[in-house]
Amino acid sequence: MLQRVIAIITVASLCLLTLMLVTTTPASAGPFGLLLIFITAYLTCLGLISFFLYGMSRIIVYASAGFTMRRPMQSMSFRRAYYYSTVLAAAPVMLVGLQSVGSIGIYEFALVVIFEIIGCVYITKRIY
């Protein structure tokens, strides 16, 4: 059920994001339009990263099935991929936001990476 909801939200937000980017300019969109663009960009990234993480974990488990290990690998559940993607989807939106107010340097990029690492560690600690 979660997969269907995320898929529908991703497609709808991608369509709305495309429509907003094609039909308006930042000056004509106004503050609410810019907020809508950032929200739809986040939702699009959220869905894409969720399905990417879920698919890659299944591919890795399938590829490693021929190897003998003490404990066989298990694929990541979609819910867990969704949890991680809620943090990871914020990175592109933050970088675009930082670029819109100034240039992105090493310092800004490092802060975003540190934020992502802390978020993923927090999710890992809360899940287990």
Biotite code that builds the C-alpha atoms (Angstrom):
import biotite.structure as struc

atoms = struc.array([
    struc.Atom([0.000, 0.000, 0.000], chain_id="A", res_id=1, res_name="MET", atom_name="CA", element="C"),
    struc.Atom([2.815, 2.397, 0.892], chain_id="A", res_id=2, res_name="LEU", atom_name="CA", element="C"),
    struc.Atom([4.456, 1.711, -2.470], chain_id="A", res_id=3, res_name="GLN", atom_name="CA", element="C"),
    struc.Atom([1.328, 2.697, -4.363], chain_id="A", res_id=4, res_name="ARG", atom_name="CA", element="C"),
    struc.Atom([0.843, 5.883, -2.358], chain_id="A", res_id=5, res_name="VAL", atom_name="CA", element="C"),
    struc.Atom([4.472, 6.911, -2.855], chain_id="A", res_id=6, res_name="ILE", atom_name="CA", element="C"),
    struc.Atom([4.273, 6.098, -6.580], chain_id="A", res_id=7, res_name="ALA", atom_name="CA", element="C"),
    struc.Atom([1.111, 8.185, -7.027], chain_id="A", res_id=8, res_name="ILE", atom_name="CA", element="C"),
    struc.Atom([2.528, 11.105, -5.041], chain_id="A", res_id=9, res_name="ILE", atom_name="CA", element="C"),
    struc.Atom([5.784, 10.949, -7.021], chain_id="A", res_id=10, res_name="THR", atom_name="CA", element="C"),
    struc.Atom([4.064, 10.992, -10.401], chain_id="A", res_id=11, res_name="VAL", atom_name="CA", element="C"),
    struc.Atom([1.661, 13.759, -9.368], chain_id="A", res_id=12, res_name="ALA", atom_name="CA", element="C"),
    struc.Atom([4.425, 15.925, -7.928], chain_id="A", res_id=13, res_name="SER", atom_name="CA", element="C"),
    struc.Atom([6.615, 15.355, -10.985], chain_id="A", res_id=14, res_name="LEU", atom_name="CA", element="C"),
    struc.Atom([3.771, 16.458, -13.264], chain_id="A", res_id=15, res_name="CYS", atom_name="CA", element="C"),
    struc.Atom([3.059, 19.514, -11.115], chain_id="A", res_id=16, res_name="LEU", atom_name="CA", element="C"),
    struc.Atom([6.769, 20.376, -10.918], chain_id="A", res_id=17, res_name="LEU", atom_name="CA", element="C"),
    struc.Atom([7.104, 20.119, -14.692], chain_id="A", res_id=18, res_name="THR", atom_name="CA", element="C"),
    struc.Atom([4.013, 22.254, -15.186], chain_id="A", res_id=19, res_name="LEU", atom_name="CA", element="C"),
    struc.Atom([5.277, 24.919, -12.770], chain_id="A", res_id=20, res_name="MET", atom_name="CA", element="C"),
    struc.Atom([8.755, 25.031, -14.304], chain_id="A", res_id=21, res_name="LEU", atom_name="CA", element="C"),
    struc.Atom([7.428, 25.291, -17.860], chain_id="A", res_id=22, res_name="VAL", atom_name="CA", element="C"),
    struc.Atom([4.662, 27.839, -17.326], chain_id="A", res_id=23, res_name="THR", atom_name="CA", element="C"),
    struc.Atom([6.077, 30.266, -14.757], chain_id="A", res_id=24, res_name="THR", atom_name="CA", element="C"),
    struc.Atom([9.208, 32.196, -13.945], chain_id="A", res_id=25, res_name="THR", atom_name="CA", element="C"),
    struc.Atom([10.511, 32.667, -10.410], chain_id="A", res_id=26, res_name="PRO", atom_name="CA", element="C"),
    struc.Atom([9.478, 36.322, -10.496], chain_id="A", res_id=27, res_name="ALA", atom_name="CA", element="C"),
    struc.Atom([5.924, 35.574, -11.608], chain_id="A", res_id=28, res_name="SER", atom_name="CA", element="C"),
    struc.Atom([5.476, 32.567, -9.310], chain_id="A", res_id=29, res_name="ALA", atom_name="CA", element="C"),
    struc.Atom([5.948, 34.535, -6.126], chain_id="A", res_id=30, res_name="GLY", atom_name="CA", element="C"),
    struc.Atom([6.770, 33.120, -2.705], chain_id="A", res_id=31, res_name="PRO", atom_name="CA", element="C"),
    struc.Atom([3.970, 30.555, -2.707], chain_id="A", res_id=32, res_name="PHE", atom_name="CA", element="C"),
    struc.Atom([4.996, 29.329, -6.160], chain_id="A", res_id=33, res_name="GLY", atom_name="CA", element="C"),
    struc.Atom([8.588, 28.913, -5.073], chain_id="A", res_id=34, res_name="LEU", atom_name="CA", element="C"),
    struc.Atom([7.471, 27.026, -1.978], chain_id="A", res_id=35, res_name="LEU", atom_name="CA", element="C"),
    struc.Atom([5.363, 24.768, -4.181], chain_id="A", res_id=36, res_name="LEU", atom_name="CA", element="C"),
    struc.Atom([8.342, 24.134, -6.446], chain_id="A", res_id=37, res_name="ILE", atom_name="CA", element="C"),
    struc.Atom([10.537, 23.133, -3.501], chain_id="A", res_id=38, res_name="PHE", atom_name="CA", element="C"),
    struc.Atom([7.830, 20.890, -2.028], chain_id="A", res_id=39, res_name="ILE", atom_name="CA", element="C"),
    struc.Atom([7.173, 19.121, -5.326], chain_id="A", res_id=40, res_name="THR", atom_name="CA", element="C"),
    struc.Atom([10.924, 18.730, -5.914], chain_id="A", res_id=41, res_name="ALA", atom_name="CA", element="C"),
    struc.Atom([11.254, 17.139, -2.467], chain_id="A", res_id=42, res_name="TYR", atom_name="CA", element="C"),
    struc.Atom([8.329, 14.783, -3.064], chain_id="A", res_id=43, res_name="LEU", atom_name="CA", element="C"),
    struc.Atom([9.695, 13.780, -6.465], chain_id="A", res_id=44, res_name="THR", atom_name="CA", element="C"),
    struc.Atom([13.139, 13.073, -5.016], chain_id="A", res_id=45, res_name="CYS", atom_name="CA", element="C"),
    struc.Atom([11.538, 11.206, -2.117], chain_id="A", res_id=46, res_name="LEU", atom_name="CA", element="C"),
    struc.Atom([9.762, 8.774, -4.403], chain_id="A", res_id=47, res_name="GLY", atom_name="CA", element="C"),
    struc.Atom([12.669, 8.298, -6.777], chain_id="A", res_id=48, res_name="LEU", atom_name="CA", element="C"),
    struc.Atom([15.161, 7.652, -3.984], chain_id="A", res_id=49, res_name="ILE", atom_name="CA", element="C"),
    struc.Atom([12.749, 5.295, -2.189], chain_id="A", res_id=50, res_name="SER", atom_name="CA", element="C"),
    struc.Atom([12.299, 3.104, -5.245], chain_id="A", res_id=51, res_name="PHE", atom_name="CA", element="C"),
    struc.Atom([16.015, 3.331, -6.090], chain_id="A", res_id=52, res_name="PHE", atom_name="CA", element="C"),
    struc.Atom([17.093, 2.154, -2.616], chain_id="A", res_id=53, res_name="LEU", atom_name="CA", element="C"),
    struc.Atom([14.500, -0.611, -2.570], chain_id="A", res_id=54, res_name="TYR", atom_name="CA", element="C"),
    struc.Atom([15.430, -1.815, -6.056], chain_id="A", res_id=55, res_name="GLY", atom_name="CA", element="C"),
    struc.Atom([19.177, -1.671, -5.447], chain_id="A", res_id=56, res_name="MET", atom_name="CA", element="C"),
    struc.Atom([18.873, -3.658, -2.218], chain_id="A", res_id=57, res_name="SER", atom_name="CA", element="C"),
    struc.Atom([16.924, -6.352, -4.054], chain_id="A", res_id=58, res_name="ARG", atom_name="CA", element="C"),
    struc.Atom([19.481, -6.434, -6.881], chain_id="A", res_id=59, res_name="ILE", atom_name="CA", element="C"),
    struc.Atom([22.376, -6.731, -4.423], chain_id="A", res_id=60, res_name="ILE", atom_name="CA", element="C"),
    struc.Atom([20.670, -9.552, -2.535], chain_id="A", res_id=61, res_name="VAL", atom_name="CA", element="C"),
    struc.Atom([19.909, -11.338, -5.799], chain_id="A", res_id=62, res_name="TYR", atom_name="CA", element="C"),
    struc.Atom([23.496, -10.918, -7.053], chain_id="A", res_id=63, res_name="ALA", atom_name="CA", element="C"),
    struc.Atom([25.002, -12.122, -3.789], chain_id="A", res_id=64, res_name="SER", atom_name="CA", element="C"),
    struc.Atom([22.768, -15.194, -3.549], chain_id="A", res_id=65, res_name="ALA", atom_name="CA", element="C"),
    struc.Atom([25.472, -17.380, -5.102], chain_id="A", res_id=66, res_name="GLY", atom_name="CA", element="C"),
    struc.Atom([28.053, -16.539, -2.426], chain_id="A", res_id=67, res_name="PHE", atom_name="CA", element="C"),
    struc.Atom([28.193, -18.479, 0.813], chain_id="A", res_id=68, res_name="THR", atom_name="CA", element="C"),
    struc.Atom([27.956, -16.350, 3.917], chain_id="A", res_id=69, res_name="MET", atom_name="CA", element="C"),
    struc.Atom([27.292, -16.995, 7.579], chain_id="A", res_id=70, res_name="ARG", atom_name="CA", element="C"),
    struc.Atom([24.074, -15.062, 7.438], chain_id="A", res_id=71, res_name="ARG", atom_name="CA", element="C"),
    struc.Atom([22.421, -14.575, 4.060], chain_id="A", res_id=72, res_name="PRO", atom_name="CA", element="C"),
    struc.Atom([21.686, -11.001, 3.057], chain_id="A", res_id=73, res_name="MET", atom_name="CA", element="C"),
    struc.Atom([18.107, -9.807, 3.203], chain_id="A", res_id=74, res_name="GLN", atom_name="CA", element="C"),
    struc.Atom([16.650, -7.100, 1.029], chain_id="A", res_id=75, res_name="SER", atom_name="CA", element="C"),
    struc.Atom([15.657, -3.809, 2.567], chain_id="A", res_id=76, res_name="MET", atom_name="CA", element="C"),
    struc.Atom([11.940, -3.396, 3.135], chain_id="A", res_id=77, res_name="SER", atom_name="CA", element="C"),
    struc.Atom([10.238, -0.597, 1.272], chain_id="A", res_id=78, res_name="PHE", atom_name="CA", element="C"),
    struc.Atom([9.315, 1.073, 4.549], chain_id="A", res_id=79, res_name="ARG", atom_name="CA", element="C"),
    struc.Atom([12.977, 1.204, 5.589], chain_id="A", res_id=80, res_name="ARG", atom_name="CA", element="C"),
    struc.Atom([13.951, 2.573, 2.150], chain_id="A", res_id=81, res_name="ALA", atom_name="CA", element="C"),
    struc.Atom([11.245, 5.215, 2.597], chain_id="A", res_id=82, res_name="TYR", atom_name="CA", element="C"),
    struc.Atom([12.622, 6.209, 5.993], chain_id="A", res_id=83, res_name="TYR", atom_name="CA", element="C"),
    struc.Atom([16.113, 6.712, 4.602], chain_id="A", res_id=84, res_name="TYR", atom_name="CA", element="C"),
    struc.Atom([14.826, 8.542, 1.544], chain_id="A", res_id=85, res_name="SER", atom_name="CA", element="C"),
    struc.Atom([13.004, 11.115, 3.699], chain_id="A", res_id=86, res_name="THR", atom_name="CA", element="C"),
    struc.Atom([16.428, 12.359, 4.793], chain_id="A", res_id=87, res_name="VAL", atom_name="CA", element="C"),
    struc.Atom([18.281, 11.761, 1.522], chain_id="A", res_id=88, res_name="LEU", atom_name="CA", element="C"),
    struc.Atom([15.655, 13.606, -0.551], chain_id="A", res_id=89, res_name="ALA", atom_name="CA", element="C"),
    struc.Atom([16.342, 16.794, 1.370], chain_id="A", res_id=90, res_name="ALA", atom_name="CA", element="C"),
    struc.Atom([19.907, 17.046, 0.028], chain_id="A", res_id=91, res_name="ALA", atom_name="CA", element="C"),
    struc.Atom([19.080, 18.062, -3.564], chain_id="A", res_id=92, res_name="PRO", atom_name="CA", element="C"),
    struc.Atom([16.466, 20.532, -2.355], chain_id="A", res_id=93, res_name="VAL", atom_name="CA", element="C"),
    struc.Atom([18.896, 22.052, 0.149], chain_id="A", res_id=94, res_name="MET", atom_name="CA", element="C"),
    struc.Atom([21.605, 22.342, -2.493], chain_id="A", res_id=95, res_name="LEU", atom_name="CA", element="C"),
    struc.Atom([19.224, 24.061, -4.931], chain_id="A", res_id=96, res_name="VAL", atom_name="CA", element="C"),
    struc.Atom([18.109, 26.397, -2.158], chain_id="A", res_id=97, res_name="GLY", atom_name="CA", element="C"),
    struc.Atom([21.704, 27.206, -1.256], chain_id="A", res_id=98, res_name="LEU", atom_name="CA", element="C"),
    struc.Atom([22.521, 27.826, -4.907], chain_id="A", res_id=99, res_name="GLN", atom_name="CA", element="C"),
    struc.Atom([19.589, 30.208, -5.228], chain_id="A", res_id=100, res_name="SER", atom_name="CA", element="C"),
    struc.Atom([20.861, 32.468, -2.422], chain_id="A", res_id=101, res_name="VAL", atom_name="CA", element="C"),
    struc.Atom([24.555, 32.261, -3.326], chain_id="A", res_id=102, res_name="GLY", atom_name="CA", element="C"),
    struc.Atom([27.201, 29.945, -4.581], chain_id="A", res_id=103, res_name="SER", atom_name="CA", element="C"),
    struc.Atom([27.809, 26.521, -3.093], chain_id="A", res_id=104, res_name="ILE", atom_name="CA", element="C"),
    struc.Atom([31.317, 26.070, -1.777], chain_id="A", res_id=105, res_name="GLY", atom_name="CA", element="C"),
    struc.Atom([33.081, 23.220, -0.072], chain_id="A", res_id=106, res_name="ILE", atom_name="CA", element="C"),
    struc.Atom([31.886, 24.426, 3.332], chain_id="A", res_id=107, res_name="TYR", atom_name="CA", element="C"),
    struc.Atom([28.190, 24.445, 2.371], chain_id="A", res_id=108, res_name="GLU", atom_name="CA", element="C"),
    struc.Atom([28.443, 21.097, 0.620], chain_id="A", res_id=109, res_name="PHE", atom_name="CA", element="C"),
    struc.Atom([30.207, 19.572, 3.645], chain_id="A", res_id=110, res_name="ALA", atom_name="CA", element="C"),
    struc.Atom([27.440, 20.849, 5.939], chain_id="A", res_id=111, res_name="LEU", atom_name="CA", element="C"),
    struc.Atom([24.788, 19.195, 3.767], chain_id="A", res_id=112, res_name="VAL", atom_name="CA", element="C"),
    struc.Atom([26.757, 15.923, 3.751], chain_id="A", res_id=113, res_name="VAL", atom_name="CA", element="C"),
    struc.Atom([27.158, 16.041, 7.546], chain_id="A", res_id=114, res_name="ILE", atom_name="CA", element="C"),
    struc.Atom([23.418, 16.676, 7.900], chain_id="A", res_id=115, res_name="PHE", atom_name="CA", element="C"),
    struc.Atom([22.689, 13.652, 5.708], chain_id="A", res_id=116, res_name="GLU", atom_name="CA", element="C"),
    struc.Atom([25.068, 11.415, 7.666], chain_id="A", res_id=117, res_name="ILE", atom_name="CA", element="C"),
    struc.Atom([23.579, 12.476, 10.998], chain_id="A", res_id=118, res_name="ILE", atom_name="CA", element="C"),
    struc.Atom([20.056, 11.907, 9.659], chain_id="A", res_id=119, res_name="GLY", atom_name="CA", element="C"),
    struc.Atom([20.875, 8.427, 8.355], chain_id="A", res_id=120, res_name="CYS", atom_name="CA", element="C"),
    struc.Atom([22.612, 7.462, 11.609], chain_id="A", res_id=121, res_name="VAL", atom_name="CA", element="C"),
    struc.Atom([19.592, 8.686, 13.567], chain_id="A", res_id=122, res_name="TYR", atom_name="CA", element="C"),
    struc.Atom([17.226, 6.622, 11.410], chain_id="A", res_id=123, res_name="ILE", atom_name="CA", element="C"),
    struc.Atom([19.452, 3.566, 11.746], chain_id="A", res_id=124, res_name="THR", atom_name="CA", element="C"),
    struc.Atom([19.473, 3.895, 15.536], chain_id="A", res_id=125, res_name="LYS", atom_name="CA", element="C"),
    struc.Atom([15.685, 4.405, 15.710], chain_id="A", res_id=126, res_name="ARG", atom_name="CA", element="C"),
    struc.Atom([14.847, 1.463, 13.418], chain_id="A", res_id=127, res_name="ILE", atom_name="CA", element="C"),
    struc.Atom([16.928, -1.184, 15.167], chain_id="A", res_id=128, res_name="TYR", atom_name="CA", element="C"),
])
